[in-house]
Amino acid sequence: MPRFCANLTFLFPELPFLDRFAAARAAGFEAVEVLFPYDLPAPQILDRLDRTGLRLALINGPPPNYADGPRGFAAVPETRDRFRADFRRAARYAATLGAERLHLMAGVAEGPEARATYVENLAWAAAAAPSLPLTIEPINPHDMPGYFLQDFALAAEVIAEVGAPNLRLQFDAYHAHRITGDVLATWAAVAPLVTHVQVAGHPGRHEPDTGEIDLRSFLARLDADGYRGWVSAEYHPRGATLDGLGWMRA
């Protein structure tokens, strides 16, 4: 049976951000993830986690926040020094909040130098914070044009090249569908590397039981393969969040 997690950057947009924690707990979620929480003082988020008993499954990094800054820069050759300084901040934030994973975003880049930079930065980060689980995630080029990591085979190659035990793969079924058109086959190719899963429907990135992705078959495959990590609801609700949670209750 999957363990469901709520992405509070996407879900409960009808509520102020700090009120979303209690709403997620009341809806039956056991954990949450937040893409870029750095605009809020860590004690405020920690207070909500403590009050609700929710676990913080994942945050993104490095800062700054998603709306005002680049979509990561781990693969951008010109920002090596910035990546390392901001990684330290993100790692401290993750430790304070008890975040179980830190997703390191690659950013917009291309070519051999970007790949070399990406491997170098990931290896450095994994060694700098050996007790912090890190993830990388292929993101489809339709939603993020120019994003360096758009391919699951490349992600597997990078993880192997870095060779760090605390660097693993983040598998988003929505992105997998948009990249390959076959979520189950893509999962089969990379499943041993995966430590965190996200789901959403396509088209529209709405509730995961709508559209072209067979959510039931995917979740059944996760169970059959012994996946024990979180399955995060990372989608834009069509209406009020609670009205669209029938997929989780089912």
Contacts in CASP RR format, 6 or more apart in sequence:
PFRMAT RR
TARGET T0000
AUTHOR 0000-0000-0000
METHOD contacts of the structure
MODEL  1
MPRFCANLTFLFPELPFLDRFAAARAAGFEAVEVLFPYDLPAPQILDRLD
RTGLRLALINGPPPNYADGPRGFAAVPETRDRFRADFRRAARYAATLGAE
RLHLMAGVAEGPEARATYVENLAWAAAAAPSLPLTIEPINPHDMPGYFLQ
DFALAAEVIAEVGAPNLRLQFDAYHAHRITGDVLATWAAVAPLVTHVQVA
GHPGRHEPDTGEIDLRSFLARLDADGYRGWVSAEYHPRGATLDGLGWMRA
1 223 0 8 1.000
2 219 0 8 1.000
2 222 0 8 1.000
2 223 0 8 1.000
2 227 0 8 1.000
2 231 0 8 1.000
3 30 0 8 1.000
3 31 0 8 1.000
3 228 0 8 1.000
3 229 0 8 1.000
3 230 0 8 1.000
3 231 0 8 1.000
4 28 0 8 1.000
4 29 0 8 1.000
4 30 0 8 1.000
4 31 0 8 1.000
4 230 0 8 1.000
4 231 0 8 1.000
4 232 0 8 1.000
4 233 0 8 1.000
4 248 0 8 1.000
5 29 0 8 1.000
5 30 0 8 1.000
5 31 0 8 1.000
5 32 0 8 1.000
5 33 0 8 1.000
5 57 0 8 1.000
5 58 0 8 1.000
5 230 0 8 1.000
5 231 0 8 1.000
5 232 0 8 1.000
5 233 0 8 1.000
6 12 0 8 1.000
6 20 0 8 1.000
6 24 0 8 1.000
6 27 0 8 1.000
6 29 0 8 1.000
6 31 0 8 1.000
6 32 0 8 1.000
6 33 0 8 1.000
6 232 0 8 1.000
6 233 0 8 1.000
7 32 0 8 1.000
7 33 0 8 1.000
7 34 0 8 1.000
7 35 0 8 1.000
7 198 0 8 1.000
7 232 0 8 1.000
7 233 0 8 1.000
7 234 0 8 1.000
7 235 0 8 1.000
8 17 0 8 1.000
8 20 0 8 1.000
8 21 0 8 1.000
8 24 0 8 1.000
8 32 0 8 1.000
8 33 0 8 1.000
8 34 0 8 1.000
9 33 0 8 1.000
9 34 0 8 1.000
9 35 0 8 1.000
9 36 0 8 1.000
9 66 0 8 1.000
10 233 0 8 1.000
10 234 0 8 1.000
10 235 0 8 1.000
10 236 0 8 1.000
10 237 0 8 1.000
11 20 0 8 1.000
11 24 0 8 1.000
11 233 0 8 1.000
11 235 0 8 1.000
11 237 0 8 1.000
11 241 0 8 1.000
12 19 0 8 1.000
12 20 0 8 1.000
12 23 0 8 1.000
12 24 0 8 1.000
12 241 0 8 1.000
13 236 0 8 1.000
13 237 0 8 1.000
13 241 0 8 1.000
14 240 0 8 1.000
14 241 0 8 1.000
15 23 0 8 1.000
17 40 0 8 1.000
18 40 0 8 1.000
18 44 0 8 1.000
18 45 0 8 1.000
18 48 0 8 1.000
20 32 0 8 1.000
21 32 0 8 1.000
21 48 0 8 1.000
21 49 0 8 1.000
21 51 0 8 1.000
21 52 0 8 1.000
21 54 0 8 1.000
22 48 0 8 1.000
22 51 0 8 1.000
22 52 0 8 1.000
23 241 0 8 1.000
23 242 0 8 1.000
24 32 0 8 1.000
24 52 0 8 1.000
24 54 0 8 1.000
25 52 0 8 1.000
25 53 0 8 1.000
25 54 0 8 1.000
27 241 0 8 1.000
27 242 0 8 1.000
27 245 0 8 1.000
27 248 0 8 1.000
28 248 0 8 1.000
29 54 0 8 1.000
29 233 0 8 1.000
30 54 0 8 1.000
30 55 0 8 1.000
31 54 0 8 1.000
31 55 0 8 1.000
31 56 0 8 1.000
31 57 0 8 1.000
31 100 0 8 1.000
31 230 0 8 1.000
32 49 0 8 1.000
32 54 0 8 1.000
32 55 0 8 1.000
32 56 0 8 1.000
32 57 0 8 1.000
33 56 0 8 1.000
33 57 0 8 1.000
33 58 0 8 1.000
33 59 0 8 1.000
33 230 0 8 1.000
33 232 0 8 1.000
33 234 0 8 1.000
34 45 0 8 1.000
34 56 0 8 1.000
34 59 0 8 1.000
35 59 0 8 1.000
35 60 0 8 1.000
35 66 0 8 1.000
36 59 0 8 1.000
36 60 0 8 1.000
36 61 0 8 1.000
36 63 0 8 1.000
36 64 0 8 1.000
36 65 0 8 1.000
36 66 0 8 1.000
37 45 0 8 1.000
37 59 0 8 1.000
37 93 0 8 1.000
37 97 0 8 1.000
38 63 0 8 1.000
38 64 0 8 1.000
38 65 0 8 1.000
38 89 0 8 1.000
38 90 0 8 1.000
38 93 0 8 1.000
39 65 0 8 1.000
42 93 0 8 1.000
42 96 0 8 1.000
42 97 0 8 1.000
45 56 0 8 1.000
45 97 0 8 1.000
46 96 0 8 1.000
46 97 0 8 1.000
48 54 0 8 1.000
49 55 0 8 1.000
49 56 0 8 1.000
49 97 0 8 1.000
55 100 0 8 1.000
56 97 0 8 1.000
56 98 0 8 1.000
56 99 0 8 1.000
56 100 0 8 1.000
57 99 0 8 1.000
57 100 0 8 1.000
57 101 0 8 1.000
57 196 0 8 1.000
57 230 0 8 1.000
57 232 0 8 1.000
58 99 0 8 1.000
58 100 0 8 1.000
58 101 0 8 1.000
58 102 0 8 1.000
58 103 0 8 1.000
58 135 0 8 1.000
58 170 0 8 1.000
58 196 0 8 1.000
58 230 0 8 1.000
58 232 0 8 1.000
59 90 0 8 1.000
59 93 0 8 1.000
59 94 0 8 1.000
59 97 0 8 1.000
59 99 0 8 1.000
59 101 0 8 1.000
59 102 0 8 1.000
59 103 0 8 1.000
60 66 0 8 1.000
60 102 0 8 1.000
60 103 0 8 1.000
60 105 0 8 1.000
61 72 0 8 1.000
61 86 0 8 1.000
61 87 0 8 1.000
61 90 0 8 1.000
61 102 0 8 1.000
61 103 0 8 1.000
61 104 0 8 1.000
61 105 0 8 1.000
62 72 0 8 1.000
62 73 0 8 1.000
62 74 0 8 1.000
62 82 0 8 1.000
62 83 0 8 1.000
62 86 0 8 1.000
62 87 0 8 1.000
62 89 0 8 1.000
62 90 0 8 1.000
62 104 0 8 1.000
62 105 0 8 1.000
63 86 0 8 1.000
63 89 0 8 1.000
63 90 0 8 1.000
63 93 0 8 1.000
70 76 0 8 1.000
70 107 0 8 1.000
70 108 0 8 1.000
71 105 0 8 1.000
71 107 0 8 1.000
71 108 0 8 1.000
71 144 0 8 1.000
71 147 0 8 1.000
72 104 0 8 1.000
72 105 0 8 1.000
72 106 0 8 1.000
72 107 0 8 1.000
73 79 0 8 1.000
73 82 0 8 1.000
73 83 0 8 1.000
73 105 0 8 1.000
73 106 0 8 1.000
73 107 0 8 1.000
73 109 0 8 1.000
74 83 0 8 1.000
74 104 0 8 1.000
74 105 0 8 1.000
74 106 0 8 1.000
74 107 0 8 1.000
74 117 0 8 1.000
74 118 0 8 1.000
74 121 0 8 1.000
74 122 0 8 1.000
74 125 0 8 1.000
75 106 0 8 1.000
75 107 0 8 1.000
75 109 0 8 1.000
75 114 0 8 1.000
75 115 0 8 1.000
75 117 0 8 1.000
75 118 0 8 1.000
75 121 0 8 1.000
75 148 0 8 1.000
75 149 0 8 1.000
76 83 0 8 1.000
76 107 0 8 1.000
76 108 0 8 1.000
76 109 0 8 1.000
76 114 0 8 1.000
76 117 0 8 1.000
77 109 0 8 1.000
77 113 0 8 1.000
77 114 0 8 1.000
77 117 0 8 1.000
80 117 0 8 1.000
80 120 0 8 1.000
80 121 0 8 1.000
83 121 0 8 1.000
84 121 0 8 1.000
84 124 0 8 1.000
84 125 0 8 1.000
84 128 0 8 1.000
87 104 0 8 1.000
87 121 0 8 1.000
87 125 0 8 1.000
87 128 0 8 1.000
87 129 0 8 1.000
88 128 0 8 1.000
90 102 0 8 1.000
91 102 0 8 1.000
91 125 0 8 1.000
91 128 0 8 1.000
91 129 0 8 1.000
91 132 0 8 1.000
93 99 0 8 1.000
94 102 0 8 1.000
94 132 0 8 1.000
95 132 0 8 1.000
100 133 0 8 1.000
101 133 0 8 1.000
101 134 0 8 1.000
101 135 0 8 1.000
101 170 0 8 1.000
101 195 0 8 1.000
101 196 0 8 1.000
102 129 0 8 1.000
102 132 0 8 1.000
102 133 0 8 1.000
102 134 0 8 1.000
102 135 0 8 1.000
103 134 0 8 1.000
103 135 0 8 1.000
103 136 0 8 1.000
103 137 0 8 1.000
103 170 0 8 1.000
103 196 0 8 1.000
104 121 0 8 1.000
104 122 0 8 1.000
104 125 0 8 1.000
104 134 0 8 1.000
104 135 0 8 1.000
104 136 0 8 1.000
105 137 0 8 1.000
106 118 0 8 1.000
106 136 0 8 1.000
106 147 0 8 1.000
106 148 0 8 1.000
106 149 0 8 1.000
107 147 0 8 1.000
107 148 0 8 1.000
108 144 0 8 1.000
108 145 0 8 1.000
108 146 0 8 1.000
108 147 0 8 1.000
108 148 0 8 1.000
109 117 0 8 1.000
109 118 0 8 1.000
109 146 0 8 1.000
109 148 0 8 1.000
110 146 0 8 1.000
110 148 0 8 1.000
114 148 0 8 1.000
115 148 0 8 1.000
115 158 0 8 1.000
118 148 0 8 1.000
118 149 0 8 1.000
118 158 0 8 1.000
119 158 0 8 1.000
119 161 0 8 1.000
119 162 0 8 1.000
122 134 0 8 1.000
122 136 0 8 1.000
122 158 0 8 1.000
122 162 0 8 1.000
122 164 0 8 1.000
122 167 0 8 1.000
123 162 0 8 1.000
123 163 0 8 1.000
123 164 0 8 1.000
125 134 0 8 1.000
126 134 0 8 1.000
126 162 0 8 1.000
126 163 0 8 1.000
126 164 0 8 1.000
126 166 0 8 1.000
126 167 0 8 1.000
127 164 0 8 1.000
129 166 0 8 1.000
130 164 0 8 1.000
130 166 0 8 1.000
131 166 0 8 1.000
132 166 0 8 1.000
133 166 0 8 1.000
133 168 0 8 1.000
133 195 0 8 1.000
134 164 0 8 1.000
134 166 0 8 1.000
134 167 0 8 1.000
134 168 0 8 1.000
135 167 0 8 1.000
135 168 0 8 1.000
135 169 0 8 1.000
135 170 0 8 1.000
135 195 0 8 1.000
135 196 0 8 1.000
136 149 0 8 1.000
136 155 0 8 1.000
136 158 0 8 1.000
136 159 0 8 1.000
136 167 0 8 1.000
136 169 0 8 1.000
136 170 0 8 1.000
137 149 0 8 1.000
137 155 0 8 1.000
137 169 0 8 1.000
137 170 0 8 1.000
137 171 0 8 1.000
137 172 0 8 1.000
137 175 0 8 1.000
138 149 0 8 1.000
138 150 0 8 1.000
138 151 0 8 1.000
138 152 0 8 1.000
138 154 0 8 1.000
138 155 0 8 1.000
138 172 0 8 1.000
138 175 0 8 1.000
138 176 0 8 1.000
138 179 0 8 1.000
139 147 0 8 1.000
139 149 0 8 1.000
139 150 0 8 1.000
139 172 0 8 1.000
139 175 0 8 1.000
140 150 0 8 1.000
140 174 0 8 1.000
140 175 0 8 1.000
140 178 0 8 1.000
140 179 0 8 1.000
141 147 0 8 1.000
141 150 0 8 1.000
141 179 0 8 1.000
142 178 0 8 1.000
143 175 0 8 1.000
143 178 0 8 1.000
143 205 0 8 1.000
149 155 0 8 1.000
149 158 0 8 1.000
150 179 0 8 1.000
151 179 0 8 1.000
152 176 0 8 1.000
152 179 0 8 1.000
152 180 0 8 1.000
152 186 0 8 1.000
152 189 0 8 1.000
152 190 0 8 1.000
153 189 0 8 1.000
155 169 0 8 1.000
155 190 0 8 1.000
155 193 0 8 1.000
156 169 0 8 1.000
156 189 0 8 1.000
156 190 0 8 1.000
156 193 0 8 1.000
159 167 0 8 1.000
159 168 0 8 1.000
159 169 0 8 1.000
159 193 0 8 1.000
168 193 0 8 1.000
168 194 0 8 1.000
168 195 0 8 1.000
168 196 0 8 1.000
169 190 0 8 1.000
169 193 0 8 1.000
169 194 0 8 1.000
169 195 0 8 1.000
170 194 0 8 1.000
170 195 0 8 1.000
170 196 0 8 1.000
170 197 0 8 1.000
170 198 0 8 1.000
171 186 0 8 1.000
171 187 0 8 1.000
171 190 0 8 1.000
171 194 0 8 1.000
171 196 0 8 1.000
171 197 0 8 1.000
171 198 0 8 1.000
172 197 0 8 1.000
172 198 0 8 1.000
172 199 0 8 1.000
172 200 0 8 1.000
172 234 0 8 1.000
173 183 0 8 1.000
173 187 0 8 1.000
173 197 0 8 1.000
173 198 0 8 1.000
173 199 0 8 1.000
173 200 0 8 1.000
173 201 0 8 1.000
173 208 0 8 1.000
173 213 0 8 1.000
173 215 0 8 1.000
173 218 0 8 1.000
174 198 0 8 1.000
174 199 0 8 1.000
174 200 0 8 1.000
174 201 0 8 1.000
174 202 0 8 1.000
174 205 0 8 1.000
174 208 0 8 1.000
174 213 0 8 1.000
174 234 0 8 1.000
174 235 0 8 1.000
176 182 0 8 1.000
176 183 0 8 1.000
176 186 0 8 1.000
176 187 0 8 1.000
177 183 0 8 1.000
177 201 0 8 1.000
177 202 0 8 1.000
177 212 0 8 1.000
177 213 0 8 1.000
178 202 0 8 1.000
179 186 0 8 1.000
180 186 0 8 1.000
183 213 0 8 1.000
183 214 0 8 1.000
183 218 0 8 1.000
184 214 0 8 1.000
184 217 0 8 1.000
184 218 0 8 1.000
184 221 0 8 1.000
187 194 0 8 1.000
187 218 0 8 1.000
187 221 0 8 1.000
187 222 0 8 1.000
187 225 0 8 1.000
191 225 0 8 1.000
191 227 0 8 1.000
194 227 0 8 1.000
195 229 0 8 1.000
196 229 0 8 1.000
196 230 0 8 1.000
196 232 0 8 1.000
197 222 0 8 1.000
197 227 0 8 1.000
197 229 0 8 1.000
197 230 0 8 1.000
197 231 0 8 1.000
197 232 0 8 1.000
198 231 0 8 1.000
198 232 0 8 1.000
198 233 0 8 1.000
198 234 0 8 1.000
199 208 0 8 1.000
199 213 0 8 1.000
199 215 0 8 1.000
199 218 0 8 1.000
199 231 0 8 1.000
199 232 0 8 1.000
199 233 0 8 1.000
199 234 0 8 1.000
199 235 0 8 1.000
200 206 0 8 1.000
200 207 0 8 1.000
200 208 0 8 1.000
200 233 0 8 1.000
200 234 0 8 1.000
200 235 0 8 1.000
200 236 0 8 1.000
201 207 0 8 1.000
201 208 0 8 1.000
201 209 0 8 1.000
201 210 0 8 1.000
201 211 0 8 1.000
201 212 0 8 1.000
201 213 0 8 1.000
201 215 0 8 1.000
201 235 0 8 1.000
202 211 0 8 1.000
202 212 0 8 1.000
202 213 0 8 1.000
203 211 0 8 1.000
203 212 0 8 1.000
204 236 0 8 1.000
205 235 0 8 1.000
205 236 0 8 1.000
206 235 0 8 1.000
206 236 0 8 1.000
206 237 0 8 1.000
206 238 0 8 1.000
207 235 0 8 1.000
207 237 0 8 1.000
207 238 0 8 1.000
207 244 0 8 1.000
207 246 0 8 1.000
207 247 0 8 1.000
208 215 0 8 1.000
208 233 0 8 1.000
208 235 0 8 1.000
208 247 0 8 1.000
209 215 0 8 1.000
209 216 0 8 1.000
209 246 0 8 1.000
209 247 0 8 1.000
209 250 0 8 1.000
210 238 0 8 1.000
215 247 0 8 1.000
219 231 0 8 1.000
222 231 0 8 1.000
233 248 0 8 1.000
237 243 0 8 1.000
237 244 0 8 1.000
238 244 0 8 1.000
END
